[in-house]
Amino acid sequence: MKKALICIVVLLLFGIAQASEKRVDVPIGDSPSLGPDGAPITIIEFIDFQ
């Protein structure tokens, strides 16, 4: 039980550390998309077709 609690605390601290990463605005312009225009989150996938 103690190990599980330690793991949860470590994962939470790791998540907080990752949340401080720099965010970048990427203009999507006329790119194909799904969902409403005013969605609070936009997920962009970068793919290399080589």
PDB file of all heavy atoms in Angstrom:
ATOM      1  N   MET A   1       0.822  -1.193   0.000  1.00  0.00           N
ATOM      2  CA  MET A   1       0.000   0.000   0.000  1.00  0.00           C
ATOM      3  C   MET A   1       0.876   1.272   0.000  1.00  0.00           C
ATOM      4  O   MET A   1       0.568   2.230  -0.678  1.00  0.00           O
ATOM      5  CB  MET A   1      -0.924  -0.032   1.233  1.00  0.00           C
ATOM      6  CG  MET A   1      -1.840   1.132   1.341  1.00  0.00           C
ATOM      7  SD  MET A   1      -3.072   1.042   0.041  1.00  0.00           S
ATOM      8  CE  MET A   1      -4.068   2.408   0.421  1.00  0.00           C
ATOM      9  N   LYS A   2       1.953   1.238   0.770  1.00  0.00           N
ATOM     10  CA  LYS A   2       2.832   2.394   0.848  1.00  0.00           C
ATOM     11  C   LYS A   2       3.519   2.650  -0.491  1.00  0.00           C
ATOM     12  O   LYS A   2       3.694   3.798  -0.904  1.00  0.00           O
ATOM     13  CB  LYS A   2       3.879   2.145   1.931  1.00  0.00           C
ATOM     14  CG  LYS A   2       4.284   3.344   2.686  1.00  0.00           C
ATOM     15  CD  LYS A   2       5.199   2.969   3.836  1.00  0.00           C
ATOM     16  CE  LYS A   2       5.230   4.087   4.836  1.00  0.00           C
ATOM     17  NZ  LYS A   2       6.133   3.810   5.947  1.00  0.00           N
ATOM     18  N   LYS A   3       3.903   1.573  -1.185  1.00  0.00           N
ATOM     19  CA  LYS A   3       4.565   1.724  -2.489  1.00  0.00           C
ATOM     20  C   LYS A   3       3.617   2.336  -3.508  1.00  0.00           C
ATOM     21  O   LYS A   3       4.019   3.158  -4.322  1.00  0.00           O
ATOM     22  CB  LYS A   3       5.072   0.372  -2.993  1.00  0.00           C
ATOM     23  CG  LYS A   3       6.276  -0.137  -2.246  1.00  0.00           C
ATOM     24  CD  LYS A   3       6.761  -1.432  -2.844  1.00  0.00           C
ATOM     25  CE  LYS A   3       7.949  -1.967  -2.075  1.00  0.00           C
ATOM     26  NZ  LYS A   3       8.437  -3.219  -2.634  1.00  0.00           N
ATOM     27  N   ALA A   4       2.345   1.935  -3.455  1.00  0.00           N
ATOM     28  CA  ALA A   4       1.360   2.491  -4.385  1.00  0.00           C
ATOM     29  C   ALA A   4       1.183   3.985  -4.153  1.00  0.00           C
ATOM     30  O   ALA A   4       1.096   4.770  -5.103  1.00  0.00           O
ATOM     31  CB  ALA A   4       0.029   1.769  -4.243  1.00  0.00           C
ATOM     32  N   LEU A   5       1.156   4.394  -2.894  1.00  0.00           N
ATOM     33  CA  LEU A   5       1.012   5.814  -2.566  1.00  0.00           C
ATOM     34  C   LEU A   5       2.221   6.610  -3.049  1.00  0.00           C
ATOM     35  O   LEU A   5       2.073   7.702  -3.608  1.00  0.00           O
ATOM     36  CB  LEU A   5       0.820   5.994  -1.061  1.00  0.00           C
ATOM     37  CG  LEU A   5       0.609   7.417  -0.578  1.00  0.00           C
ATOM     38  CD1 LEU A   5      -0.624   8.020  -1.227  1.00  0.00           C
ATOM     39  CD2 LEU A   5       0.486   7.451   0.928  1.00  0.00           C
ATOM     40  N   ILE A   6       3.401   6.055  -2.875  1.00  0.00           N
ATOM     41  CA  ILE A   6       4.622   6.717  -3.343  1.00  0.00           C
ATOM     42  C   ILE A   6       4.596   6.854  -4.863  1.00  0.00           C
ATOM     43  O   ILE A   6       4.941   7.898  -5.399  1.00  0.00           O
ATOM     44  CB  ILE A   6       5.875   5.946  -2.863  1.00  0.00           C
ATOM     45  CG1 ILE A   6       6.012   6.086  -1.350  1.00  0.00           C
ATOM     46  CG2 ILE A   6       7.123   6.462  -3.563  1.00  0.00           C
ATOM     47  CD1 ILE A   6       7.077   5.215  -0.740  1.00  0.00           C
ATOM     48  N   CYS A   7       4.158   5.807  -5.551  1.00  0.00           N
ATOM     49  CA  CYS A   7       4.077   5.860  -7.023  1.00  0.00           C
ATOM     50  C   CYS A   7       3.101   6.942  -7.478  1.00  0.00           C
ATOM     51  O   CYS A   7       3.385   7.682  -8.422  1.00  0.00           O
ATOM     52  CB  CYS A   7       3.647   4.511  -7.577  1.00  0.00           C
ATOM     53  SG  CYS A   7       4.919   3.259  -7.478  1.00  0.00           S
ATOM     54  N   ILE A   8       1.976   7.045  -6.800  1.00  0.00           N
ATOM     55  CA  ILE A   8       0.982   8.056  -7.172  1.00  0.00           C
ATOM     56  C   ILE A   8       1.545   9.459  -6.969  1.00  0.00           C
ATOM     57  O   ILE A   8       1.389  10.335  -7.826  1.00  0.00           O
ATOM     58  CB  ILE A   8      -0.323   7.857  -6.363  1.00  0.00           C
ATOM     59  CG1 ILE A   8      -1.004   6.571  -6.820  1.00  0.00           C
ATOM     60  CG2 ILE A   8      -1.244   9.053  -6.501  1.00  0.00           C
ATOM     61  CD1 ILE A   8      -2.165   6.148  -5.963  1.00  0.00           C
ATOM     62  N   VAL A   9       2.226   9.678  -5.851  1.00  0.00           N
ATOM     63  CA  VAL A   9       2.810  10.994  -5.571  1.00  0.00           C
ATOM     64  C   VAL A   9       3.855  11.339  -6.617  1.00  0.00           C
ATOM     65  O   VAL A   9       3.906  12.461  -7.135  1.00  0.00           O
ATOM     66  CB  VAL A   9       3.411  11.035  -4.148  1.00  0.00           C
ATOM     67  CG1 VAL A   9       4.234  12.289  -3.941  1.00  0.00           C
ATOM     68  CG2 VAL A   9       2.308  10.938  -3.108  1.00  0.00           C
ATOM     69  N   VAL A  10       4.708  10.368  -6.977  1.00  0.00           N
ATOM     70  CA  VAL A  10       5.748  10.606  -7.990  1.00  0.00           C
ATOM     71  C   VAL A  10       5.105  10.947  -9.333  1.00  0.00           C
ATOM     72  O   VAL A  10       5.529  11.874 -10.023  1.00  0.00           O
ATOM     73  CB  VAL A  10       6.687   9.390  -8.107  1.00  0.00           C
ATOM     74  CG1 VAL A  10       7.576   9.489  -9.331  1.00  0.00           C
ATOM     75  CG2 VAL A  10       7.531   9.250  -6.853  1.00  0.00           C
ATOM     76  N   LEU A  11       4.070  10.208  -9.718  1.00  0.00           N
ATOM     77  CA  LEU A  11       3.395  10.485 -10.991  1.00  0.00           C
ATOM     78  C   LEU A  11       2.748  11.867 -10.990  1.00  0.00           C
ATOM     79  O   LEU A  11       2.791  12.580 -11.994  1.00  0.00           O
ATOM     80  CB  LEU A  11       2.351   9.405 -11.281  1.00  0.00           C
ATOM     81  CG  LEU A  11       2.918   8.041 -11.651  1.00  0.00           C
ATOM     82  CD1 LEU A  11       1.797   7.015 -11.748  1.00  0.00           C
ATOM     83  CD2 LEU A  11       3.698   8.104 -12.952  1.00  0.00           C
ATOM     84  N   LEU A  12       2.152  12.271  -9.879  1.00  0.00           N
ATOM     85  CA  LEU A  12       1.559  13.602  -9.796  1.00  0.00           C
ATOM     86  C   LEU A  12       2.620  14.689  -9.909  1.00  0.00           C
ATOM     87  O   LEU A  12       2.433  15.677 -10.617  1.00  0.00           O
ATOM     88  CB  LEU A  12       0.781  13.760  -8.487  1.00  0.00           C
ATOM     89  CG  LEU A  12      -0.546  13.014  -8.407  1.00  0.00           C
ATOM     90  CD1 LEU A  12      -1.130  13.116  -7.005  1.00  0.00           C
ATOM     91  CD2 LEU A  12      -1.531  13.532  -9.427  1.00  0.00           C
ATOM     92  N   LEU A  13       3.743  14.505  -9.221  1.00  0.00           N
ATOM     93  CA  LEU A  13       4.818  15.495  -9.303  1.00  0.00           C
ATOM     94  C   LEU A  13       5.390  15.561 -10.712  1.00  0.00           C
ATOM     95  O   LEU A  13       5.707  16.634 -11.218  1.00  0.00           O
ATOM     96  CB  LEU A  13       5.916  15.170  -8.294  1.00  0.00           C
ATOM     97  CG  LEU A  13       5.538  15.377  -6.828  1.00  0.00           C
ATOM     98  CD1 LEU A  13       6.657  14.892  -5.918  1.00  0.00           C
ATOM     99  CD2 LEU A  13       5.190  16.819  -6.548  1.00  0.00           C
ATOM    100  N   PHE A  14       5.524  14.416 -11.370  1.00  0.00           N
ATOM    101  CA  PHE A  14       6.015  14.389 -12.750  1.00  0.00           C
ATOM    102  C   PHE A  14       5.042  15.120 -13.668  1.00  0.00           C
ATOM    103  O   PHE A  14       5.447  15.887 -14.537  1.00  0.00           O
ATOM    104  CB  PHE A  14       6.202  12.946 -13.216  1.00  0.00           C
ATOM    105  CG  PHE A  14       6.745  12.835 -14.605  1.00  0.00           C
ATOM    106  CD1 PHE A  14       8.065  13.129 -14.879  1.00  0.00           C
ATOM    107  CD2 PHE A  14       5.933  12.447 -15.658  1.00  0.00           C
ATOM    108  CE1 PHE A  14       8.570  13.031 -16.161  1.00  0.00           C
ATOM    109  CE2 PHE A  14       6.423  12.347 -16.942  1.00  0.00           C
ATOM    110  CZ  PHE A  14       7.746  12.638 -17.192  1.00  0.00           C
ATOM    111  N   GLY A  15       3.755  14.930 -13.458  1.00  0.00           N
ATOM    112  CA  GLY A  15       2.743  15.616 -14.261  1.00  0.00           C
ATOM    113  C   GLY A  15       2.793  17.116 -14.073  1.00  0.00           C
ATOM    114  O   GLY A  15       2.651  17.882 -15.017  1.00  0.00           O
ATOM    115  N   ILE A  16       3.012  17.570 -12.844  1.00  0.00           N
ATOM    116  CA  ILE A  16       3.124  19.009 -12.578  1.00  0.00           C
ATOM    117  C   ILE A  16       4.351  19.576 -13.271  1.00  0.00           C
ATOM    118  O   ILE A  16       4.314  20.661 -13.853  1.00  0.00           O
ATOM    119  CB  ILE A  16       3.173  19.270 -11.061  1.00  0.00           C
ATOM    120  CG1 ILE A  16       1.820  18.947 -10.440  1.00  0.00           C
ATOM    121  CG2 ILE A  16       3.557  20.715 -10.765  1.00  0.00           C
ATOM    122  CD1 ILE A  16       1.824  18.924  -8.925  1.00  0.00           C
ATOM    123  N   ALA A  17       5.460  18.835 -13.251  1.00  0.00           N
ATOM    124  CA  ALA A  17       6.682  19.299 -13.907  1.00  0.00           C
ATOM    125  C   ALA A  17       6.477  19.399 -15.413  1.00  0.00           C
ATOM    126  O   ALA A  17       6.958  20.327 -16.055  1.00  0.00           O
ATOM    127  CB  ALA A  17       7.845  18.359 -13.589  1.00  0.00           C
ATOM    128  N   GLN A  18       5.760  18.453 -16.000  1.00  0.00           N
ATOM    129  CA  GLN A  18       5.509  18.479 -17.438  1.00  0.00           C
ATOM    130  C   GLN A  18       4.561  19.605 -17.816  1.00  0.00           C
ATOM    131  O   GLN A  18       4.615  20.121 -18.926  1.00  0.00           O
ATOM    132  CB  GLN A  18       4.936  17.127 -17.902  1.00  0.00           C
ATOM    133  CG  GLN A  18       5.898  15.978 -17.770  1.00  0.00           C
ATOM    134  CD  GLN A  18       7.142  16.161 -18.597  1.00  0.00           C
ATOM    135  OE1 GLN A  18       7.078  16.615 -19.724  1.00  0.00           O
ATOM    136  NE2 GLN A  18       8.276  15.829 -18.037  1.00  0.00           N
ATOM    137  N   ALA A  19       3.682  19.992 -16.931  1.00  0.00           N
ATOM    138  CA  ALA A  19       2.706  21.045 -17.223  1.00  0.00           C
ATOM    139  C   ALA A  19       3.371  22.405 -17.402  1.00  0.00           C
ATOM    140  O   ALA A  19       2.785  23.305 -17.989  1.00  0.00           O
ATOM    141  CB  ALA A  19       1.667  21.115 -16.114  1.00  0.00           C
ATOM    142  N   SER A  20       4.588  22.558 -16.927  1.00  0.00           N
ATOM    143  CA  SER A  20       5.260  23.849 -17.047  1.00  0.00           C
ATOM    144  C   SER A  20       6.008  24.003 -18.373  1.00  0.00           C
ATOM    145  O   SER A  20       6.717  24.973 -18.569  1.00  0.00           O
ATOM    146  CB  SER A  20       6.233  24.033 -15.880  1.00  0.00           C
ATOM    147  OG  SER A  20       7.265  23.078 -15.947  1.00  0.00           O
ATOM    148  N   GLU A  21       5.856  23.036 -19.281  1.00  0.00           N
ATOM    149  CA  GLU A  21       6.519  23.138 -20.583  1.00  0.00           C
ATOM    150  C   GLU A  21       5.939  24.295 -21.391  1.00  0.00           C
ATOM    151  O   GLU A  21       4.788  24.670 -21.226  1.00  0.00           O
ATOM    152  CB  GLU A  21       6.340  21.843 -21.373  1.00  0.00           C
ATOM    153  CG  GLU A  21       7.118  20.688 -20.798  1.00  0.00           C
ATOM    154  CD  GLU A  21       6.988  19.435 -21.652  1.00  0.00           C
ATOM    155  OE1 GLU A  21       6.425  19.528 -22.761  1.00  0.00           O
ATOM    156  OE2 GLU A  21       7.434  18.396 -21.193  1.00  0.00           O
ATOM    157  N   LYS A  22       6.739  24.839 -22.292  1.00  0.00           N
ATOM    158  CA  LYS A  22       6.313  25.949 -23.134  1.00  0.00           C
ATOM    159  C   LYS A  22       5.279  25.468 -24.154  1.00  0.00           C
ATOM    160  O   LYS A  22       5.443  24.430 -24.768  1.00  0.00           O
ATOM    161  CB  LYS A  22       7.525  26.518 -23.865  1.00  0.00           C
ATOM    162  CG  LYS A  22       7.210  27.693 -24.733  1.00  0.00           C
ATOM    163  CD  LYS A  22       8.461  28.220 -25.404  1.00  0.00           C
ATOM    164  CE  LYS A  22       8.116  29.354 -26.337  1.00  0.00           C
ATOM    165  NZ  LYS A  22       9.292  29.824 -27.049  1.00  0.00           N
ATOM    166  N   ARG A  23       4.248  26.238 -24.330  1.00  0.00           N
ATOM    167  CA  ARG A  23       3.223  25.932 -25.334  1.00  0.00           C
ATOM    168  C   ARG A  23       3.450  26.799 -26.551  1.00  0.00           C
ATOM    169  O   ARG A  23       3.916  27.930 -26.442  1.00  0.00           O
ATOM    170  CB  ARG A  23       1.833  26.176 -24.763  1.00  0.00           C
ATOM    171  CG  ARG A  23       1.518  25.233 -23.654  1.00  0.00           C
ATOM    172  CD  ARG A  23       0.150  25.487 -23.120  1.00  0.00           C
ATOM    173  NE  ARG A  23      -0.068  24.594 -21.994  1.00  0.00           N
ATOM    174  CZ  ARG A  23      -1.246  24.099 -21.686  1.00  0.00           C
ATOM    175  NH1 ARG A  23      -2.302  24.427 -22.383  1.00  0.00           N
ATOM    176  NH2 ARG A  23      -1.370  23.316 -20.659  1.00  0.00           N
ATOM    177  N   VAL A  24       3.099  26.298 -27.705  1.00  0.00           N
ATOM    178  CA  VAL A  24       3.322  26.995 -28.961  1.00  0.00           C
ATOM    179  C   VAL A  24       1.998  27.070 -29.714  1.00  0.00           C
ATOM    180  O   VAL A  24       1.276  26.081 -29.812  1.00  0.00           O
ATOM    181  CB  VAL A  24       4.373  26.253 -29.822  1.00  0.00           C
ATOM    182  CG1 VAL A  24       4.571  26.947 -31.148  1.00  0.00           C
ATOM    183  CG2 VAL A  24       5.683  26.132 -29.078  1.00  0.00           C
ATOM    184  N   ASP A  25       1.670  28.234 -30.234  1.00  0.00           N
ATOM    185  CA  ASP A  25       0.483  28.378 -31.086  1.00  0.00           C
ATOM    186  C   ASP A  25       0.864  28.003 -32.514  1.00  0.00           C
ATOM    187  O   ASP A  25       1.814  28.545 -33.067  1.00  0.00           O
ATOM    188  CB  ASP A  25      -0.027  29.810 -31.055  1.00  0.00           C
ATOM    189  CG  ASP A  25      -0.674  30.166 -29.729  1.00  0.00           C
ATOM    190  OD1 ASP A  25      -1.260  29.267 -29.100  1.00  0.00           O
ATOM    191  OD2 ASP A  25      -0.592  31.334 -29.335  1.00  0.00           O
ATOM    192  N   VAL A  26       0.107  27.070 -33.084  1.00  0.00           N
ATOM    193  CA  VAL A  26       0.348  26.630 -34.459  1.00  0.00           C
ATOM    194  C   VAL A  26      -0.872  27.027 -35.279  1.00  0.00           C
ATOM    195  O   VAL A  26      -1.979  26.555 -35.011  1.00  0.00           O
ATOM    196  CB  VAL A  26       0.565  25.098 -34.531  1.00  0.00           C
ATOM    197  CG1 VAL A  26       0.754  24.641 -35.959  1.00  0.00           C
ATOM    198  CG2 VAL A  26       1.743  24.688 -33.670  1.00  0.00           C
ATOM    199  N   PRO A  27      -0.699  27.895 -36.279  1.00  0.00           N
ATOM    200  CA  PRO A  27      -1.850  28.277 -37.103  1.00  0.00           C
ATOM    201  C   PRO A  27      -2.285  27.088 -37.963  1.00  0.00           C
ATOM    202  O   PRO A  27      -1.472  26.490 -38.662  1.00  0.00           O
ATOM    203  CB  PRO A  27      -1.315  29.421 -37.961  1.00  0.00           C
ATOM    204  CG  PRO A  27       0.164  29.235 -37.990  1.00  0.00           C
ATOM    205  CD  PRO A  27       0.533  28.566 -36.701  1.00  0.00           C
ATOM    206  N   ILE A  28      -3.578  26.734 -37.889  1.00  0.00           N
ATOM    207  CA  ILE A  28      -4.042  25.588 -38.674  1.00  0.00           C
ATOM    208  C   ILE A  28      -4.656  26.010 -40.002  1.00  0.00           C
ATOM    209  O   ILE A  28      -4.811  25.190 -40.890  1.00  0.00           O
ATOM    210  CB  ILE A  28      -5.025  24.721 -37.862  1.00  0.00           C
ATOM    211  CG1 ILE A  28      -6.218  25.540 -37.380  1.00  0.00           C
ATOM    212  CG2 ILE A  28      -4.325  24.059 -36.714  1.00  0.00           C
ATOM    213  CD1 ILE A  28      -7.295  24.717 -36.742  1.00  0.00           C
ATOM    214  N   GLY A  29      -4.988  27.291 -40.149  1.00  0.00           N
ATOM    215  CA  GLY A  29      -5.482  27.804 -41.430  1.00  0.00           C
ATOM    216  C   GLY A  29      -6.614  26.975 -41.999  1.00  0.00           C
ATOM    217  O   GLY A  29      -7.606  26.717 -41.338  1.00  0.00           O
ATOM    218  N   ASP A  30      -6.458  26.520 -43.252  1.00  0.00           N
ATOM    219  CA  ASP A  30      -7.487  25.725 -43.927  1.00  0.00           C
ATOM    220  C   ASP A  30      -7.201  24.232 -43.856  1.00  0.00           C
ATOM    221  O   ASP A  30      -7.711  23.464 -44.667  1.00  0.00           O
ATOM    222  CB  ASP A  30      -7.578  26.149 -45.398  1.00  0.00           C
ATOM    223  CG  ASP A  30      -8.132  27.559 -45.548  1.00  0.00           C
ATOM    224  OD1 ASP A  30      -8.873  27.988 -44.649  1.00  0.00           O
ATOM    225  OD2 ASP A  30      -7.813  28.221 -46.545  1.00  0.00           O
ATOM    226  N   SER A  31      -6.376  23.804 -42.902  1.00  0.00           N
ATOM    227  CA  SER A  31      -6.052  22.382 -42.765  1.00  0.00           C
ATOM    228  C   SER A  31      -7.303  21.591 -42.411  1.00  0.00           C
ATOM    229  O   SER A  31      -8.200  22.090 -41.732  1.00  0.00           O
ATOM    230  CB  SER A  31      -5.002  22.173 -41.683  1.00  0.00           C
ATOM    231  OG  SER A  31      -3.821  22.853 -42.005  1.00  0.00           O
ATOM    232  N   PRO A  32      -7.380  20.326 -42.863  1.00  0.00           N
ATOM    233  CA  PRO A  32      -8.542  19.497 -42.520  1.00  0.00           C
ATOM    234  C   PRO A  32      -8.627  19.304 -41.001  1.00  0.00           C
ATOM    235  O   PRO A  32      -7.608  19.166 -40.333  1.00  0.00           O
ATOM    236  CB  PRO A  32      -8.275  18.165 -43.210  1.00  0.00           C
ATOM    237  CG  PRO A  32      -7.012  18.305 -43.962  1.00  0.00           C
ATOM    238  CD  PRO A  32      -6.408  19.620 -43.675  1.00  0.00           C
ATOM    239  N   SER A  33      -9.848  19.300 -40.469  1.00  0.00           N
ATOM    240  CA  SER A  33     -10.018  19.119 -39.029  1.00  0.00           C
ATOM    241  C   SER A  33     -11.381  18.515 -38.742  1.00  0.00           C
ATOM    242  O   SER A  33     -12.272  18.504 -39.583  1.00  0.00           O
ATOM    243  CB  SER A  33      -9.866  20.451 -38.306  1.00  0.00           C
ATOM    244  OG  SER A  33     -10.874  21.340 -38.722  1.00  0.00           O
ATOM    245  N   LEU A  34     -11.530  18.016 -37.510  1.00  0.00           N
ATOM    246  CA  LEU A  34     -12.801  17.481 -37.027  1.00  0.00           C
ATOM    247  C   LEU A  34     -13.190  18.244 -35.770  1.00  0.00           C
ATOM    248  O   LEU A  34     -12.329  18.686 -35.021  1.00  0.00           O
ATOM    249  CB  LEU A  34     -12.658  15.999 -36.670  1.00  0.00           C
ATOM    250  CG  LEU A  34     -12.340  15.040 -37.805  1.00  0.00           C
ATOM    251  CD1 LEU A  34     -12.060  13.645 -37.258  1.00  0.00           C
ATOM    252  CD2 LEU A  34     -13.515  14.974 -38.760  1.00  0.00           C
ATOM    253  N   GLY A  35     -14.462  18.384 -35.521  1.00  0.00           N
ATOM    254  CA  GLY A  35     -14.927  19.018 -34.290  1.00  0.00           C
ATOM    255  C   GLY A  35     -15.253  20.481 -34.470  1.00  0.00           C
ATOM    256  O   GLY A  35     -15.039  21.073 -35.531  1.00  0.00           O
ATOM    257  N   PRO A  36     -15.768  21.093 -33.400  1.00  0.00           N
ATOM    258  CA  PRO A  36     -16.187  22.487 -33.471  1.00  0.00           C
ATOM    259  C   PRO A  36     -15.007  23.447 -33.551  1.00  0.00           C
ATOM    260  O   PRO A  36     -13.922  23.169 -33.050  1.00  0.00           O
ATOM    261  CB  PRO A  36     -16.966  22.697 -32.168  1.00  0.00           C
ATOM    262  CG  PRO A  36     -16.437  21.657 -31.238  1.00  0.00           C
ATOM    263  CD  PRO A  36     -16.054  20.491 -32.092  1.00  0.00           C
ATOM    264  N   ASP A  37     -15.221  24.586 -34.193  1.00  0.00           N
ATOM    265  CA  ASP A  37     -14.173  25.601 -34.332  1.00  0.00           C
ATOM    266  C   ASP A  37     -13.736  26.175 -32.988  1.00  0.00           C
ATOM    267  O   ASP A  37     -12.587  26.536 -32.815  1.00  0.00           O
ATOM    268  CB  ASP A  37     -14.643  26.745 -35.233  1.00  0.00           C
ATOM    269  CG  ASP A  37     -14.772  26.322 -36.682  1.00  0.00           C
ATOM    270  OD1 ASP A  37     -14.103  25.351 -37.078  1.00  0.00           O
ATOM    271  OD2 ASP A  37     -15.551  26.970 -37.410  1.00  0.00           O
ATOM    272  N   GLY A  38     -14.637  26.262 -32.037  1.00  0.00           N
ATOM    273  CA  GLY A  38     -14.321  26.870 -30.753  1.00  0.00           C
ATOM    274  C   GLY A  38     -13.887  25.876 -29.682  1.00  0.00           C
ATOM    275  O   GLY A  38     -13.991  26.165 -28.499  1.00  0.00           O
ATOM    276  N   ALA A  39     -13.399  24.704 -30.068  1.00  0.00           N
ATOM    277  CA  ALA A  39     -12.983  23.697 -29.090  1.00  0.00           C
ATOM    278  C   ALA A  39     -11.850  24.239 -28.215  1.00  0.00           C
ATOM    279  O   ALA A  39     -10.975  24.946 -28.703  1.00  0.00           O
ATOM    280  CB  ALA A  39     -12.527  22.435 -29.804  1.00  0.00           C
ATOM    281  N   PRO A  40     -11.851  23.924 -26.908  1.00  0.00           N
ATOM    282  CA  PRO A  40     -10.816  24.455 -26.018  1.00  0.00           C
ATOM    283  C   PRO A  40      -9.432  23.839 -26.247  1.00  0.00           C
ATOM    284  O   PRO A  40      -8.435  24.408 -25.848  1.00  0.00           O
ATOM    285  CB  PRO A  40     -11.329  24.129 -24.618  1.00  0.00           C
ATOM    286  CG  PRO A  40     -12.280  23.014 -24.815  1.00  0.00           C
ATOM    287  CD  PRO A  40     -12.856  23.172 -26.187  1.00  0.00           C
ATOM    288  N   ILE A  41      -9.371  22.695 -26.897  1.00  0.00           N
ATOM    289  CA  ILE A  41      -8.092  22.014 -27.133  1.00  0.00           C
ATOM    290  C   ILE A  41      -8.009  21.620 -28.606  1.00  0.00           C
ATOM    291  O   ILE A  41      -8.972  21.126 -29.179  1.00  0.00           O
ATOM    292  CB  ILE A  41      -7.960  20.750 -26.271  1.00  0.00           C
ATOM    293  CG1 ILE A  41      -7.944  21.121 -24.800  1.00  0.00           C
ATOM    294  CG2 ILE A  41      -6.717  19.963 -26.635  1.00  0.00           C
ATOM    295  CD1 ILE A  41      -7.958  19.952 -23.868  1.00  0.00           C
ATOM    296  N   THR A  42      -6.850  21.830 -29.204  1.00  0.00           N
ATOM    297  CA  THR A  42      -6.592  21.381 -30.565  1.00  0.00           C
ATOM    298  C   THR A  42      -5.402  20.439 -30.521  1.00  0.00           C
ATOM    299  O   THR A  42      -4.350  20.782 -29.988  1.00  0.00           O
ATOM    300  CB  THR A  42      -6.254  22.568 -31.492  1.00  0.00           C
ATOM    301  OG1 THR A  42      -7.348  23.484 -31.466  1.00  0.00           O
ATOM    302  CG2 THR A  42      -6.027  22.111 -32.915  1.00  0.00           C
ATOM    303  N   ILE A  43      -5.575  19.242 -31.053  1.00  0.00           N
ATOM    304  CA  ILE A  43      -4.487  18.267 -31.112  1.00  0.00           C
ATOM    305  C   ILE A  43      -3.984  18.221 -32.540  1.00  0.00           C
ATOM    306  O   ILE A  43      -4.748  17.995 -33.478  1.00  0.00           O
ATOM    307  CB  ILE A  43      -4.959  16.874 -30.656  1.00  0.00           C
ATOM    308  CG1 ILE A  43      -5.431  16.945 -29.206  1.00  0.00           C
ATOM    309  CG2 ILE A  43      -3.843  15.853 -30.820  1.00  0.00           C
ATOM    310  CD1 ILE A  43      -6.061  15.681 -28.694  1.00  0.00           C
ATOM    311  N   ILE A  44      -2.688  18.458 -32.707  1.00  0.00           N
ATOM    312  CA  ILE A  44      -2.075  18.460 -34.034  1.00  0.00           C
ATOM    313  C   ILE A  44      -1.081  17.314 -34.106  1.00  0.00           C
ATOM    314  O   ILE A  44      -0.242  17.157 -33.224  1.00  0.00           O
ATOM    315  CB  ILE A  44      -1.367  19.795 -34.308  1.00  0.00           C
ATOM    316  CG1 ILE A  44      -2.381  20.939 -34.239  1.00  0.00           C
ATOM    317  CG2 ILE A  44      -0.669  19.768 -35.661  1.00  0.00           C
ATOM    318  CD1 ILE A  44      -1.769  22.303 -34.318  1.00  0.00           C
ATOM    319  N   GLU A  45      -1.178  16.509 -35.156  1.00  0.00           N
ATOM    320  CA  GLU A  45      -0.270  15.383 -35.338  1.00  0.00           C
ATOM    321  C   GLU A  45       0.665  15.696 -36.493  1.00  0.00           C
ATOM    322  O   GLU A  45       0.232  15.991 -37.602  1.00  0.00           O
ATOM    323  CB  GLU A  45      -1.065  14.110 -35.631  1.00  0.00           C
ATOM    324  CG  GLU A  45      -0.209  12.896 -35.803  1.00  0.00           C
ATOM    325  CD  GLU A  45      -1.023  11.658 -36.064  1.00  0.00           C
ATOM    326  OE1 GLU A  45      -2.229  11.742 -36.344  1.00  0.00           O
ATOM    327  OE2 GLU A  45      -0.442  10.557 -35.987  1.00  0.00           O
ATOM    328  N   PHE A  46       1.966  15.653 -36.225  1.00  0.00           N
ATOM    329  CA  PHE A  46       2.977  15.864 -37.254  1.00  0.00           C
ATOM    330  C   PHE A  46       3.434  14.498 -37.735  1.00  0.00           C
ATOM    331  O   PHE A  46       3.847  13.656 -36.940  1.00  0.00           O
ATOM    332  CB  PHE A  46       4.168  16.655 -36.697  1.00  0.00           C
ATOM    333  CG  PHE A  46       3.801  18.054 -36.295  1.00  0.00           C
ATOM    334  CD1 PHE A  46       3.459  18.355 -34.991  1.00  0.00           C
ATOM    335  CD2 PHE A  46       3.779  19.065 -37.235  1.00  0.00           C
ATOM    336  CE1 PHE A  46       3.119  19.632 -34.608  1.00  0.00           C
ATOM    337  CE2 PHE A  46       3.446  20.363 -36.871  1.00  0.00           C
ATOM    338  CZ  PHE A  46       3.098  20.642 -35.563  1.00  0.00           C
ATOM    339  N   ILE A  47       3.367  14.260 -39.043  1.00  0.00           N
ATOM    340  CA  ILE A  47       3.702  12.960 -39.605  1.00  0.00           C
ATOM    341  C   ILE A  47       4.746  13.131 -40.702  1.00  0.00           C
ATOM    342  O   ILE A  47       4.660  14.038 -41.515  1.00  0.00           O
ATOM    343  CB  ILE A  47       2.440  12.286 -40.205  1.00  0.00           C
ATOM    344  CG1 ILE A  47       1.379  12.110 -39.129  1.00  0.00           C
ATOM    345  CG2 ILE A  47       2.789  10.953 -40.829  1.00  0.00           C
ATOM    346  CD1 ILE A  47       0.070  11.592 -39.671  1.00  0.00           C
ATOM    347  N   ASP A  48       5.706  12.230 -40.738  1.00  0.00           N
ATOM    348  CA  ASP A  48       6.707  12.190 -41.794  1.00  0.00           C
ATOM    349  C   ASP A  48       6.372  10.990 -42.683  1.00  0.00           C
ATOM    350  O   ASP A  48       6.422   9.856 -42.236  1.00  0.00           O
ATOM    351  CB  ASP A  48       8.106  12.050 -41.200  1.00  0.00           C
ATOM    352  CG  ASP A  48       9.195  12.099 -42.243  1.00  0.00           C
ATOM    353  OD1 ASP A  48       8.882  12.346 -43.421  1.00  0.00           O
ATOM    354  OD2 ASP A  48      10.369  11.897 -41.885  1.00  0.00           O
ATOM    355  N   PHE A  49       6.014  11.217 -43.935  1.00  0.00           N
ATOM    356  CA  PHE A  49       5.578  10.147 -44.830  1.00  0.00           C
ATOM    357  C   PHE A  49       6.715   9.500 -45.589  1.00  0.00           C
ATOM    358  O   PHE A  49       6.512   8.880 -46.617  1.00  0.00           O
ATOM    359  CB  PHE A  49       4.547  10.694 -45.825  1.00  0.00           C
ATOM    360  CG  PHE A  49       3.228  11.002 -45.183  1.00  0.00           C
ATOM    361  CD1 PHE A  49       2.840  12.313 -45.001  1.00  0.00           C
ATOM    362  CD2 PHE A  49       2.389   9.989 -44.780  1.00  0.00           C
ATOM    363  CE1 PHE A  49       1.614  12.604 -44.411  1.00  0.00           C
ATOM    364  CE2 PHE A  49       1.167  10.263 -44.196  1.00  0.00           C
ATOM    365  CZ  PHE A  49       0.778  11.573 -44.012  1.00  0.00           C
ATOM    366  N   GLN A  50       7.940   9.615 -45.118  1.00  0.00           N
ATOM    367  CA  GLN A  50       9.060   9.000 -45.853  1.00  0.00           C
ATOM    368  C   GLN A  50       9.172   7.539 -45.531  1.00  0.00           C
ATOM    369  O   GLN A  50       9.021   7.059 -44.482  1.00  0.00           O
ATOM    370  CB  GLN A  50      10.364   9.697 -45.522  1.00  0.00           C
ATOM    371  CG  GLN A  50      10.372  11.095 -46.061  1.00  0.00           C
ATOM    372  CD  GLN A  50      11.718  11.794 -45.804  1.00  0.00           C
ATOM    373  OE1 GLN A  50      12.613  11.249 -45.191  1.00  0.00           O
ATOM    374  NE2 GLN A  50      11.817  13.016 -46.272  1.00  0.00           N
TER     375      GLN A  50
END
